[in-house]
């Protein structure tokens, strides 16, 4: 959990009952289904997800067969995709090329938007590749059934662990949002200060140019003996 900055006011916590209610609603919500995308050959499609430091992220992707085809029928050779997952600073977290399915898992070392870019190889005539992509991070990325099998615990304890992890995630998210708010406030103050100095500098330049123009006109008229 992030430490509170010195000199900053204490974060405003939600009441425990509200946190517990949010955790229950989060845990009781149905699992999200994989997203389905259409990708034309020779094109790229990117999906981003904001992930915090030390958060687990897992993803699965697979190509869906053409319409009216048998589920057991092999996919055409043209139905292949490549994927690269990069961190906010451009570091490669996963790469696969010309595959029909795959998965990845990593622990985030940088906070920010992680980018997953899919592209299909160029093909003549063009084809449209349909694929499903399931990307989870944080609490939702944990394999709870596997945890239950390894720990030999009952479903009630698993649900309690889910609630505890969800409440912890909400607390961490509140700290994170608080820090982002402070960063944006500091950025706004710096921007306002710089704009103020820029305004004074612009005014000084305008006054200097006006003075030079007046001096030039005065010397010109004196040379012409008009003054």
N, C-alpha and C positions, 0 to 999 in steps of 0.2 A: 504494500500500500504506500502510495506516495506520501512523503513527509510534508507537513504544512510549512509554508514559507514563513520566515521570521518577519514580524511586523504586520502580517496580514490578519484580517479578522477571521474568527473561527467559522468554519463552514456551517451552513444551516442544514441540519439533518431533518429528514422526514420522520414523522412519528413511527415507532416500531411497528404499530399496527398497519400503517400504510405500506411499509416495506414488506411486511409479511403477506399482505394482500397482493401486492405486485408480484412477489415471488410465487405465490400460489397460482395466480393467473398465468404467469409465465410457464410454470411447470405443467399446468393442466392444459395448456394450449396444444392442439395437435401438431405433430411434426410436419415441418414444411416439406413439400414435395420438390423434387428436382425441377429446375427451370429448363425449358426446351427452347432452343434457338434454331433458326435457319441461317445457314452460311453458304453464300455462293462461292464457287471455286474462283481462286485468285483474289479473294477479298479477306479482310481481317475484322474480327469483332472482339472488343475488349470489355471486361467486366471488372469493376473495382470494389473493394471492401475495406473499410477502415478497421484496423486491428491494432490493439494496444500491445505494448512490450510484454513479453513473457506469456502471451496468450497462444494457445494451441489453435492451429488451423488445419483442417482436413478438407479434401475435395475429391470428388469422383466425377468422371465424365465418360460418356460412351455414345457412339453413333447409333441413331435409330434407323432401321431399315426403311427402304422406300415404301410408299403406300401400296397396298394390295399385294405385299410380299409376305411369304411365310415367315413366322418368327424364327424358324430353324434354318432358313435359307442363308447361305453365306452372303456377306455384303460385297458389292462390286468393288473392284480395285480403285475406282475413282472416289469412293466414299472413305476418305482418310483425312485426318486433321492433325495439325501440330499445335502445341501449346507451350507458352513460356509465362511463368509467374515471376514477377519482379517486385522488389521491395520499394518503399518510397524513395530510396536513394539509388535505385537502378540495379541493385544486386539481384542476381538470378537465384530464385528459390526452387524452381522446378523447370525442367525442359524435356519435352518429348516431341518426336518428329514422325509424321506419317504413321499414325497409330489409329486404331479404331476404338480403343478404350484405354483407360488408365486411372490412376489415382495419385495423390500426393499428400504429404503431411509435413508440417514444420512448426517450429516455435518462433514467434515473431521476435526479432532482436531490434527492430525499429518501429516506432509508433507512426502511424499514418495510413495512407491509402495504398494497399497492395493491389497490383494490376495483373489480371489473368487475360492474356491475349491469345485467341484462337485464330488460325488461318488455314485455309484449304489450298492445296496446290492447284495451279492453273490447269484447266482441262478444256479440251475442245471436242465437242461442243460443251458450253458451260453446264454445270450440274449444281443442284442445290443440296447441300449436306445438312441433315437435321441431326442435332445432338442434344443430349441432356447433360446438365451440369449442376451438381449439388455441392455447394461451398458452405462450410460451417466454421465458426470460430468461437472462442471463449467457452462458456459453459456448454453450449449446444454441440461442441466438437468432441466432448468427452464420451467415450464408449461405455455407457452405464451398464448394459448387459454383461460386458466383459468384466467390469469391476465387480459386479454381483457374483459372477462365477468364481473369480479368483479369491474374493474375500469370503465367500460362503455366507452371505448375509441375505436376509429376507427382503421382500419388496418394500415393506414399511421403512426399513432403515435406508434403503436406496432412495426413497422419496424424500426422507429427511435430509440426506446428503445433498440431493438436488436442490432442496430449498435453501440449505446452508450455503452452497456454492452460488446460487442465484442471488441471495442477499449480499454475499461478499462481492459479487460482480456489480451489483447496484451501487454499493458503497464506493468501489473503485471507480465506477463510471462517474459518480458525483464528484470525487476528487479530481478526476481528469477534466470534467467539464468546468470545474472551478478554476483549475490552472489555465485552461484555454481562455476562459473569460478574463482572467488577470492579464494574460499575454495580449489579448485583443485590446484591453483597456490601455495597457502600456504603449501598444503600437499606435492607438488613436492619439494619446497624449504626445508622443514623439512626432507624429504627423502634424498635429496642430501647432506644436512649437516650431517645427521647420517651416510650415506655411507662414507663420507669423514673421519669422526672420526673413523669409523670402519676400514678404510684402514690404518690410522696412527696406530691404536691399533694392527692390524695384523702385520704391519711392525715392530713395537716395540717387539712384541712377537717373531717374526722370528729372529731378531737380538739378543734378549736375549738367545734364544735356541742355536743359532750359537756360542755365547760367552761361554755358559756353555759347549758345546761340545769341543771347543778349550781348555778350562781350564781342562776338564776331560782328554783329550788326553795328554796334557802337563804333568799333575801329573802322569799319567800312565807311560809315557816314562821316567820320572825322577825316579820313583820307580824301573823301570827295568834297570836303569843306561844306557839308550840309548841316553840320552842327556847330 
